[in-house]
Amino acid sequence: MHDFDEIGVPAGADLVWRQRSTEEWIRRVLRYQAEGVDVLLTGQSPLGEVLACPSAVELDGIAACLVDVDDRERWERLERRDPGRWSTDAKRAFIGWARWNRGHAADPRHLPEAITTGAWKQMRWSRWNTWSGDDPRWAVHVVDTTRRAVEQSVADLRQWIRGVRAGFAEGQLPLGAGKWADTRRR
């Protein structure tokens, strides 16, 4: 398991930085894949960005999960975790990003310009930008942590991971190799 931010987050990190860094992570994951090791990467890169990264088609499988919490509880958690650190505008930005991620998880057509406008030029949006939310390849599992103990949420994540591993082993992963991209290098 790795956290996206392990590579360091520079001051002024922006959309292009996140997309380029997602590609860097995918390349790292490909090295693990070559050794037969699964990787769970936590971070803020939505599925559309992951699929659009140049090297994503080389992965043997991709599974996405949105760990979410309702807006009110997110606001309260930010305040409890870091009292006084986040301005009202910053907390609103967190809420806005969470709302967008919920919409994107349900349907790739939900405001794609949030990640495509001003994007890193190497991204390949055509891999998924004609899909709809009911396309079986667009599979984002959601774990809602609202009013739930950490242990409950962890149990849900473990169950999801077991299911993904089983699906991969049986060749049933919606974003398995050869199931979502027309060619390996496209």
VEXLUM-831127 format. One record per atom (N, C-alpha, C): residue in three letters; x, y, z negated. Coordinates in pm, whole numbers, plus 32768, in hexadecimal, padded with zeros to 4 digits. Each point is the difference from the previous one (the first is absolute). Layout:
ALAXYZ
...
//
This chain:
MET80547F8B8000
MET7FAC80758000
MET8059807C8000
HIS7FD9805F8053
HIS8048807E8006
HIS7F9D80738000
ASP802C80717FCF
ASP7FB2807B8007
ASP803D8058806C
PHE7FAC80358055
PHE802B80538070
PHE8064806A7FD4
ASP7FE9803F7F8D
ASP805380707FD4
ASP808C7FD87FD1
GLU801D7F7D7FFD
GLU80877FD47FDA
GLU806C803F8059
ILE7FDC8021807A
ILE80638038805C
ILE801B80947FE3
GLY7FB280377FA2
GLY8010808D7FDD
GLY7FA280568052
VAL7FCA80647FC0
VAL7FA4805B8042
VAL803E808C7FFB
PRO802880348073
PRO803F80848000
PRO7F9B806F7FE6
ALA803180707FD0
ALA7FA980757FF3
ALA7FCC8021808B
GLY7F8280208008
GLY7FC680248080
GLY7FDE7F888058
ALA7FFC7F887FC6
ALA7FDB7F89804E
ALA7F79801A8042
ASP7FF67FDC807F
ASP7F86801E804B
ASP7FD27F84804D
LEU7FA080138057
LEU7FC77F948050
LEU806A7FB78051
VAL805480488046
VAL80677FC28053
VAL80617FB27FA8
TRP802680387F8F
TRP80597FB97FA3
TRP7FC07F7C7FD5
ARG7F7F80047FDA
ARG7FBD7F867FD2
ARG7FFB7F978070
GLN7FE4802C8079
GLN7FF77FA18070
GLN80887FC58022
ARG806580518002
ARG80877FCD801B
ARG802D7FA37F90
SER7FDC80227F86
SER80247FAC7F8E
SER7FB37F7D8001
THR7F8580038030
THR7FB47F84800F
THR80467FA48063
GLU802F8038806D
GLU804D7FB18061
GLU807F7FC87FBE
GLU804380517FB0
GLU80777FCF7FBA
GLU7FDC7F8A7FA6
TRP7F9080097FBA
TRP7FD57F927FAA
TRP7FE07F848054
ILE7FBD8011806F
ILE7FDF7F8D8054
ILE80807FBA802D
ARG8065804C8021
ARG80807FC38029
ARG803F7FB37F8C
ARG7FF380337F86
ARG80307FB77F8B
ARG7FB17F7E7FEE
VAL7F7D800C800F
VAL7FA97F8A7FF1
VAL80247F968069
LEU8023802B8078
LEU80287FA08067
LEU807B7FB17FD6
ARG8059803F7FB6
ARG80757FB77FCD
ARG7FD47F977F99
TYR7FA480247FA9
TYR7FC97F9F7FA0
TYR7FB97F8F804B
GLN7FB280268064
GLN7FB67F9D8050
GLN80607F99803B
ALA8071802E8032
ALA80637FA6803C
ALA80357F9B7F99
GLU7FF980257F81
GLU802D7FA77F93
GLU7F8D7FAF7FC6
GLY7F8780128037
GLY7F8C7FB67FCF
GLY7FC380367F81
VAL801680817FE5
VAL7FCF803E7F85
VAL7F89805B801E
ASP7F947FEF7FB3
ASP7F8C805A8009
ASP802280847FBC
VAL7FC0806B802D
VAL801580837FC2
VAL7F7980417FE5
LEU7FF180337F88
LEU7F8F80547FDC
LEU8038808C7FF1
LEU7FD3805B8054
LEU802F808A7FFC
LEU7F8F80597FD1
THR801680467F92
THR7F9C805E7FCF
THR8025808B8030
GLY7F9E804F801F
GLY801A8088802E
GLY7F8480418038
GLN8014806B804A
GLN7F90804F8031
GLN7FF37FFE8097
SER803C7FA38044
SER7FF47FFA8091
SER7F817FB48026
PRO7FA28043803F
PRO7F847FBC8027
PRO80197F9C8072
LEU7FA37FA28010
LEU80107F958062
LEU801D8036808C
GLY7FBB806A8029
GLY801680368086
GLY809080298018
GLU804280387F9A
GLU808D8024800F
GLU80587F848007
VAL7FE27F9E7FAE
VAL80517F878001
VAL7FFA7FBE8089
LEU7F887FEF8035
LEU7FF07FBE8082
LEU8040804F8071
ALA800580837FF3
ALA80378055806A
ALA8099800A7FFD
CYS803F7FD27F96
CYS809280067FF9
CYS803D7FA8806D
PRO806C802D803C
PRO803C7FB6806E
PRO801B7F6C7FE3
SER80337FDF7F8C
SER80277F777FE1
SER7F917FAA7FC6
ALA7F8B80367FE9
ALA7F947FB67FBF
ALA7FDB7F80804A
VAL800780028084
VAL7FD97F8A804E
VAL80607F8A7FEC
GLU807280197FC4
GLU80607F937FE7
GLU7FE27FB47F7F
LEU7FA680367FAF
LEU7FDC7FBE7F83
LEU7FAC7F84801C
ASP80157F997FB3
ASP7FB17F86800F
ASP7F7180117FCC
GLY7FEC80637FAD
GLY7F7A80197FCC
GLY7FFC80807FAF
ILE7F8C803F8000
ILE7FE9807B7FB3
ILE7F7A7FF07FBB
ALA7FFD80247F81
ALA7F8380047FB5
ALA7FFF80827FB1
ALA7F8E80427FFE
ALA7FF780837FBF
ALA7F997FFD7F8F
CYS802280457F96
CYS7FA7800B7F8C
CYS800480907FCF
LEU7F8C803A7FEA
LEU7FF680867FC6
LEU7FDC7FEF7F6E
VAL8059802A7FA7
VAL7FE280017F72
VAL7FC580897FE4
ASP7F8280037FD8
ASP7FB5807D7FF9
ASP7FC580167F75
VAL7FD280777FEA
VAL7FB880287F87
VAL7FA680748028
ASP7F8D800C7FBF
ASP7FA6806D8029
ASP804080877FE1
ASP7FCE80668043
ASP804080847FFA
ASP800580397F73
ARG7F967FF37FB5
ARG7FFE80387F78
ARG806A7FBE7FA9
GLU80067F7C8005
GLU80647FBA7FAE
GLU808D801D8031
ARG8013800E8083
ARG808580238035
ARG802D80857FC5
TRP7FA680627FFF
TRP801D80847FC8
TRP80297FF37F6D
GLU7FB27FB37FB5
GLU801C7FEE7F71
GLU80847FB77FEA
ARG801C7F9B8052
ARG807D7FB67FF1
ARG8078805A801C
LEU7FF780558064
LEU806E805D801D
LEU801A805A7F88
GLU7F97802F7FC3
GLU801080597F8C
GLU80377FB47F87
ARG7FD17F877FE8
ARG80327FB17F8E
ARG80917FD78015
ARG80217FD98079
ARG80877FD0801C
ARG806880707FF5
ASP7FDF80728037
ASP805F80708006
ASP7FB880817FD7
PRO7FE080127F7E
PRO7FB580777FD7
PRO80408082802F
GLY7FB280508047
GLY802D8084802C
GLY805C80008079
ARG80287F8C8030
ARG805E7FFB8071
ARG7FBE80288083
TRP7F857FD18016
TRP7FBE80138081
TRP7FA080757FFB
SER8010805C805D
SER7FA38071800B
SER7F797FCB8032
THR7F9A80537FF5
THR7F7D7FDA8033
THR80087FE28095
ASP804A8052804C
ASP800E7FE88090
ASP80477F7C801D
ALA80667FE07FB1
ALA80487F818015
ALA7FA37F8A7FE4
LYS7FB180097F95
LYS7FA37F937FE2
LYS7F967FF4806E
ARG7FD3806F8035
ARG7FA17FFB8070
ARG80407FBE807A
ALA807F80198017
ALA80467FC18070
ALA80077F697FEC
PHE801C7FD27F86
PHE80007F717FE3
PHE7F777FC4801F
ILE7F9880457FD5
ILE7F777FD08016
ILE7FE27FFC8096
GLY802880678049
GLY7FEA80048091
GLY80467F8D8047
TRP807B7FE47FDA
TRP804C7F92803E
TRP7FBD7F7B7FDE
ALA7FD17FF27F86
ALA7FBB7F847FD8
ALA7F807FED8051
ARG7FB4806A8011
ARG7F857FF7804F
ARG801F7FDA8091
TRP8068803D8037
TRP80247FDE808A
TRP80297F6D8008
ASN80517FD37FA0
ASN802B7F748001
ASN7F897FA07FF7
ARG7F9C80227FB1
ARG7F877FAC7FF8
ARG7FBD7FF78089
GLY7FF380738042
GLY7FC180018084
GLY80527FB38066
HIS808380127FFE
HIS805A7FBB805D
HIS80007F697FE7
ALA7FFB7FD97F83
ALA7FFC7F717FDF
ALA7F847FBD8039
ALA7F9280498002
ALA7F827FC88032
ALA7FF680048098
ASP803D8066803D
ASP7FEE80138090
ASP8076804F8039
PRO804A7FC8805F
PRO807380488037
PRO7FD980808049
ARG7F80800F8022
ARG7FD480798046
ARG7FE680757FA0
HIS80107FE97F7F
HIS7FEA806A7F9E
HIS807480648003
LEU7FE78072803A
LEU8061806F8004
LEU80907FD3801B
PRO80187FBC806F
PRO80897FD1801B
PRO80638073800E
GLU7FCE80768020
GLU805B80728010
GLU804B80217F7F
ALA7FD07FCE7F91
ALA804780177F81
ALA808B7FC28003
ILE80127F97804F
ILE80847FC18008
ILE803D8009808C
THR7FB280268064
THR803680028088
THR802D808B802D
THR7FC380697FCB
THR802480888027
THR808480287FBD
GLY806080258050
GLY808380267FCB
GLY80537F897FD4
ALA7FDE7F8C8034
ALA803F7F837FD7
ALA808A7FEE803E
TRP80487F9F7FC9
TRP80807FD78037
TRP7FE77FCC808D
LYS804D802D805D
LYS7FE77FE1808E
LYS80117F6C8023
GLN80417FB27FAD
GLN80157F71801B
GLN7F857FAA7FDF
MET7F9E803B7FBE
MET7F8B7FB37FD7
MET7FB07FD5807A
ARG7FC37F8A7FF5
ARG7FB47FC6806F
ARG7F6E7FEC7FD6
TRP7FB5806E8005
TRP7F7580017FD1
TRP7FA57FA88056
SER80277FEB807C
SER7FAC7FB1805A
SER7FF17F6F7FD3
ARG80517FD57FA2
ARG7FF47F777FCF
ARG7F7A7FE87FB9
TRP7FC4806B7FC9
TRP7F857FED7FB4
TRP7F96806D8018
ASN801F806A8047
ASN7FA480738004
ASN7F7F7FE9804E
THR7FF07F8B803D
THR7F807FE08040
THR7FAE7F9E7FAA
TRP80377FD77F8F
TRP7FBA7FA37FA8
TRP7F9380487FB2
SER7F9E7FB77FD3
SER7F9880357FA8
SER800C7FBC7F78
GLY7FB3802F7FA1
GLY80067FC87F79
GLY7FD37F6F7FF9
ASP7FB37FD28062
ASP7FD37F757FFD
ASP805C7FA2804F
ASP806E80358034
ASP80637FAC8043
ASP80417FA87F95
PRO80027F7C8013
PRO80377FA87F98
PRO809480187FE2
ARG8047803F805C
ARG808D801F7FE4
ARG800E80727F9D
TRP7F9A80567FF9
TRP800580727FA3
TRP7FCE7FCF7F78
ALA805A7FC17FB8
ALA7FDC7FC17F82
ALA804E80407F8E
VAL7FC1805D7FBA
VAL803F803F7F8C
VAL7FAF7FD77F86
HIS803D7FB27FAB
HIS7FBF7FD77F84
HIS800480767F9F
VAL7F9780147FB4
VAL7FFC806E7F9F
VAL7FF27FC67F74
VAL8057802B7FA6
VAL7FF57FDF7F73
VAL7FDC80827FBA
ASP7F8880067FCA
ASP7FD080777FB9
ASP80217FEF7F6C
THR805680577FCD
THR802D7FF87F76
THR7FAE80587FA1
THR7F97803D8034
THR7FAD805A7FAE
THR7FC77FB77F88
ARG801780397F8A
ARG7FCD7FCB7F82
ARG80227F6C7FEC
ARG80777FDB802A
ARG802C7F757FF1
ARG80867FFF7FB7
ALA80147F9B7FB1
ALA807F7FEF7FBB
ALA806D7FDF8066
VAL807880287FE3
VAL80717FE48058
VAL80077F6A801D
GLU7FEB7FAE7F9A
GLU80097F6F8011
GLU7F9A7FCC8066
GLN7F89803D8002
GLN7F9B7FD78061
GLN802D8022808F
SER803480788010
SER8030802A8084
SER80757FAB802F
VAL805B7FDF7FA4
VAL80717FAB8022
VAL7FCF7F76802B
ALA7F9E7FCB7FB9
ALA7FC87F7D8025
ALA7FC38005808C
ASP7FB9806E8020
ASP7FC780108086
ASP806D8003806A
LEU806C80487FE5
LEU806E80088060
LEU80447F788012
ARG80147FBA7F94
ARG803D7F7A800B
ARG7FA77FA48054
GLN7F7E80077FEB
GLN7FA47FAC804D
GLN800780268094
TRP80048082801E
TRP800B802D808B
TRP80817FCB803E
ILE806F800B7FB8
ILE80817FD18033
ILE7FFB7F6A801C
ARG7FC87FB37FA4
ARG7FF37F6F8017
ARG7FAE7FE4807D
GLY7F93804A8012
GLY7FAC7FEE8076
GLY804880238081
VAL804D806B7FFD
VAL804C80298077
VAL806A7F978021
ARG80467FD07F9B
ARG80667F998018
ARG7FC27F82803A
ALA7F8D7FD87FCB
ALA7FBC7F898033
ALA7FD380178091
GLY7FC88075801B
GLY7FD680208088
GLY807480018061
PHE807080347FD4
PHE807880018054
PHE802E7F71801D
ALA80057FAE7F97
ALA802D7F758010
ALA7FA67FB2805F
GLU7F8080238004
GLU7FA07FBB8056
GLU7FF080438089
GLY804F806A8019
GLY7FF78046807F
GLY7F818053800D
GLN7FC780267F90
GLN7F8080488000
GLN800D80947FDA
LEU807880347FFC
LEU8012808D7FDD
LEU7FD580578076
PRO7F9F805A7FED
PRO7FD180538070
PRO806F804E8048
LEU806680267FB5
LEU80708049803A
LEU807D7FA88003
GLY7FEC7F818023
GLY806F7FA48011
GLY8047801B8084
ALA80777FCC800B
ALA804F8012807B
ALA7FB07FD28079
GLY800080558066
GLY7FBC7FDE807D
GLY7F6980148000
LYS7FC8802B7F8F
LYS7F6E800F7FF9
LYS7FD080908012
TRP8058805E7FF6
TRP7FD0808A8006
TRP804880578064
ALA80757FDD802B
ALA804880518060
ALA800E7FB28082
ASP7FF580458070
ASP80067FBF8082
ASP80887FC1801B
THR806A80457FD7
THR80867FCA8016
THR8054801C7F84
ARG806F7FBD7FF2
ARG805680107F8A
ARG804780887FFD
ARG8014803E8070
ARG804D807E8003
ARG7FAB80798023
ARG7F847FEF8012
ARG7FAB806F802D
ARG7FFA80717FA0
//
